[in-house]
Amino acid sequence: MKTAGTERGWSLRVEPGVIRLSGALLRAGFDRQSVELPGDVVGPAVDVHLGQVKRIDTAGLAWLAAIQAQAEAKGIRLRYTHAPQAMRQMMAVYGLEGLMPLETGLD
Protein backbone atom coordinates (compact mmCIF):
# COMPACT_ATOMS: atom_id res chain seq x y z
CA MET A 1 0.00 0.00 0.00
CA LYS A 2 1.34 3.41 -0.99
CA THR A 3 0.12 6.88 -0.07
CA ALA A 4 1.12 10.00 -1.94
CA GLY A 5 0.07 13.60 -2.46
CA THR A 6 -0.99 14.52 1.09
CA GLU A 7 1.06 17.71 1.10
CA ARG A 8 -0.90 18.86 -1.96
CA GLY A 9 -4.39 18.68 -0.50
CA TRP A 10 -5.16 15.24 -1.85
CA SER A 11 -3.94 11.73 -1.24
CA LEU A 12 -3.67 8.53 -3.19
CA ARG A 13 -3.47 5.04 -1.74
CA VAL A 14 -2.80 1.97 -3.87
CA GLU A 15 -4.22 -1.38 -2.76
CA PRO A 16 -4.58 -4.59 -4.77
CA GLY A 17 -7.10 -3.80 -7.51
CA VAL A 18 -7.95 -0.34 -6.12
CA ILE A 19 -6.61 3.20 -6.19
CA ARG A 20 -8.22 5.29 -3.43
CA LEU A 21 -8.20 9.05 -3.87
CA SER A 22 -9.24 11.56 -1.24
CA GLY A 23 -9.17 15.29 -0.66
CA ALA A 24 -9.35 18.03 -3.28
CA LEU A 25 -8.24 17.29 -6.84
CA LEU A 26 -7.73 20.94 -7.76
CA ARG A 27 -5.28 22.81 -10.00
CA ALA A 28 -3.40 24.18 -6.98
CA GLY A 29 -2.63 20.61 -5.87
CA PHE A 30 -0.87 19.53 -9.03
CA ASP A 31 2.52 20.43 -10.38
CA ARG A 32 3.68 19.76 -13.91
CA GLN A 33 5.63 16.68 -12.81
CA SER A 34 2.82 14.94 -10.89
CA VAL A 35 0.90 13.40 -13.82
CA GLU A 36 2.00 9.84 -13.33
CA LEU A 37 0.25 6.54 -12.73
CA PRO A 38 1.77 5.03 -9.57
CA GLY A 39 4.23 2.30 -10.49
CA ASP A 40 2.70 -0.22 -8.09
CA VAL A 41 -0.67 -0.24 -9.88
CA VAL A 42 -1.05 -3.69 -11.48
CA GLY A 43 -3.74 -5.90 -12.85
CA PRO A 44 -5.92 -6.21 -15.85
CA ALA A 45 -8.56 -4.03 -14.11
CA VAL A 46 -8.31 -1.49 -11.31
CA ASP A 47 -11.07 0.50 -9.62
CA VAL A 48 -10.37 4.16 -8.90
CA HIS A 49 -12.40 4.86 -5.75
CA LEU A 50 -13.37 8.54 -5.60
CA GLY A 51 -15.73 8.46 -2.63
CA GLN A 52 -13.47 10.61 -0.46
CA VAL A 53 -12.81 13.27 -3.12
CA LYS A 54 -14.33 16.43 -1.70
CA ARG A 55 -13.68 18.78 -4.63
CA ILE A 56 -12.55 18.39 -8.22
CA ASP A 57 -11.92 20.88 -11.02
CA THR A 58 -10.90 20.52 -14.66
CA ALA A 59 -7.23 20.06 -13.67
CA GLY A 60 -8.23 17.12 -11.47
CA LEU A 61 -10.27 15.66 -14.31
CA ALA A 62 -7.33 16.15 -16.69
CA TRP A 63 -5.04 14.37 -14.22
CA LEU A 64 -7.45 11.42 -14.09
CA ALA A 65 -7.59 11.35 -17.90
CA ALA A 66 -3.77 11.36 -18.04
CA ILE A 67 -3.43 8.40 -15.66
CA GLN A 68 -6.21 6.68 -17.65
CA ALA A 69 -4.06 6.96 -20.79
CA GLN A 70 -0.97 5.70 -18.94
CA ALA A 71 -2.89 2.73 -17.57
CA GLU A 72 -4.22 1.83 -21.01
CA ALA A 73 -0.67 1.94 -22.39
CA LYS A 74 0.26 -0.67 -19.76
CA GLY A 75 -2.78 -2.82 -20.53
CA ILE A 76 -4.62 -1.83 -17.33
CA ARG A 77 -8.33 -0.95 -17.43
CA LEU A 78 -9.38 1.72 -14.95
CA ARG A 79 -12.98 2.03 -13.76
CA TYR A 80 -14.07 5.00 -11.66
CA THR A 81 -16.36 4.39 -8.69
CA HIS A 82 -18.09 6.74 -6.25
CA ALA A 83 -17.46 9.71 -8.55
CA PRO A 84 -18.49 13.12 -7.21
CA GLN A 85 -21.41 14.82 -8.94
CA ALA A 86 -19.11 17.63 -10.15
CA MET A 87 -16.91 15.08 -11.93
CA ARG A 88 -19.88 13.42 -13.61
CA GLN A 89 -21.12 16.81 -14.79
CA MET A 90 -17.72 17.82 -16.18
CA MET A 91 -17.38 14.47 -17.96
CA ALA A 92 -20.76 15.02 -19.62
CA VAL A 93 -19.84 18.57 -20.68
CA TYR A 94 -16.52 17.44 -22.18
CA GLY A 95 -17.86 14.19 -23.66
CA LEU A 96 -15.55 11.93 -21.64
CA GLU A 97 -18.09 9.29 -20.59
CA GLY A 98 -16.82 6.81 -23.20
CA LEU A 99 -13.16 7.43 -22.39
CA MET A 100 -13.38 7.10 -18.61
CA PRO A 101 -15.82 4.38 -17.52
CA LEU A 102 -17.88 5.30 -14.46
CA GLU A 103 -19.66 2.87 -12.20
CA THR A 104 -23.06 4.54 -12.15
CA GLY A 105 -25.34 4.87 -9.18
CA LEU A 106 -22.56 5.27 -6.63
CA ASP A 107 -22.04 8.64 -4.96
NORMORA-V889319 format. One record per pair of residues at least 4 apart in sequence whose C-alpha atoms are under 7 Angstrom apart, sorted by the first residue. I is the first residue (numbers start at 0). J is the second residue. D is the distance in Angstrom with one decimal. If there is no record, write none. Layout:
BEGIN
I:J:D
I:J:D
END
This chain:
BEGIN
0:12:6.4
0:13:5.2
0:14:5.2
1:12:5.1
1:13:5.2
2:10:6.4
2:11:5.2
2:12:4.4
2:13:6.9
3:10:5.4
3:11:5.2
3:12:6.8
4:9:5.5
4:10:4.6
4:11:6.3
5:9:5.1
5:10:4.7
7:28:4.6
8:22:5.9
8:23:5.7
8:28:6.0
9:21:5.5
9:22:4.2
9:23:5.2
9:24:6.2
10:20:5.7
10:21:5.3
10:22:6.4
11:18:6.8
11:19:5.6
11:20:4.6
11:21:6.6
12:18:5.7
12:19:5.1
12:20:6.6
13:17:6.1
13:18:4.6
13:19:6.4
13:40:6.8
14:18:6.2
16:42:6.7
16:44:6.8
16:45:4.6
16:46:6.2
17:45:5.3
17:46:4.8
17:47:5.8
17:48:6.9
18:46:6.2
18:47:4.7
18:48:6.0
19:47:6.0
19:48:4.8
19:49:6.5
20:48:6.2
20:49:5.5
20:51:6.5
20:52:6.3
21:49:6.7
21:51:4.4
21:52:4.4
22:51:6.4
22:52:4.8
22:53:5.4
22:54:6.9
23:52:5.9
23:53:5.5
23:54:4.6
23:55:5.9
24:28:6.6
24:54:6.1
24:55:4.7
24:56:6.6
24:59:4.6
25:55:5.5
25:56:5.3
25:58:6.0
25:59:5.4
26:56:7.0
26:58:5.0
26:59:6.6
29:33:6.2
34:62:6.0
34:65:6.6
34:66:6.9
35:66:6.1
36:66:5.1
36:69:6.4
36:70:6.9
42:75:6.1
43:74:6.6
43:75:4.8
43:76:6.0
44:75:5.5
44:76:4.5
44:77:5.9
45:76:6.1
45:77:5.0
45:78:6.3
46:77:5.7
46:78:4.8
46:79:5.8
46:80:6.6
47:77:6.6
47:78:5.9
47:79:4.7
47:80:6.0
48:79:6.1
48:80:5.0
48:81:6.0
49:80:6.0
49:81:5.1
49:82:5.2
50:81:4.7
50:82:6.3
50:106:6.7
52:83:7.0
55:59:5.6
55:85:6.9
55:86:6.6
56:60:6.4
57:61:6.0
58:62:6.1
59:63:6.3
60:64:6.2
61:65:6.1
62:66:6.3
63:67:6.1
64:68:6.3
65:69:6.4
66:70:6.0
67:71:6.2
67:77:6.5
68:72:6.3
69:73:6.5
70:74:6.3
70:75:4.9
70:76:6.6
71:75:5.2
71:76:6.1
78:100:5.3
78:101:5.9
78:102:6.9
79:100:6.1
79:101:4.7
79:102:6.0
80:101:6.0
80:102:5.0
80:105:6.6
81:105:4.7
81:106:4.6
82:86:6.4
82:87:6.7
82:106:5.9
83:87:6.6
83:106:6.1
84:88:6.2
85:89:6.2
86:90:6.1
87:91:6.3
88:92:6.3
89:93:6.1
90:94:5.7
90:95:4.8
90:96:5.9
91:95:6.4
91:96:6.4
95:99:6.1
96:100:6.2
END
